[in-house]
Amino acid sequence: MFVLERRQGSKLAFTRTRNAYLQSRWSLIAGRIPGRTAVEIEKYWTSRYSTSE
């Protein structure tokens, strides 16, 4: 189960539980998106949803 925490505005962010869950699953996610590697998916996710705002 994922735990959500409120962030500024209407954005929501997953807590560290999400990172632990997804860390070993980038290749599974990339396997569902043709032409993408696990590294590309992880870079996109971390850049898009980083908490350093």
C-alpha positions in Angstrom: 0.0 0.0 0.0 1.2 3.5 -0.8 1.1 6.4 1.7 0.5 9.9 0.2 1.5 13.1 1.9 0.3 16.5 1.0 2.6 19.0 -0.7 2.3 22.6 -1.5 -0.8 23.3 -3.6 -2.7 20.4 -5.0 0.3 18.1 -5.7 0.6 14.9 -3.9 3.8 13.0 -3.3 4.5 9.4 -2.4 6.6 8.8 0.6 9.7 6.7 0.8 7.5 3.6 0.6 7.1 4.3 -3.1 10.8 4.4 -3.7 11.3 1.1 -1.9 8.5 -0.5 -3.9 9.6 0.9 -7.3 13.3 0.6 -7.0 13.5 -3.0 -8.2 10.6 -2.6 -10.7 11.9 -0.1 -13.2 12.7 -2.8 -15.7 9.2 -4.2 -15.4 7.7 -0.8 -16.0 10.1 -0.2 -19.0 9.1 -3.6 -20.4 5.6 -2.3 -20.8 6.7 0.9 -22.7 8.3 0.0 -26.1 11.6 1.6 -26.8 12.4 2.7 -23.2 15.0 1.4 -20.8 14.7 1.0 -17.1 17.2 3.8 -16.7 15.2 6.2 -18.9 12.0 5.5 -17.0 13.7 6.0 -13.6 15.4 9.3 -14.8 12.0 10.6 -16.0 10.2 9.6 -12.9 12.8 11.1 -10.5 13.1 14.4 -12.5 9.4 14.8 -12.8 8.5 14.0 -9.3 11.5 15.1 -7.3 10.9 16.8 -4.0 13.5 19.5 -4.4 11.1 22.2 -5.3 
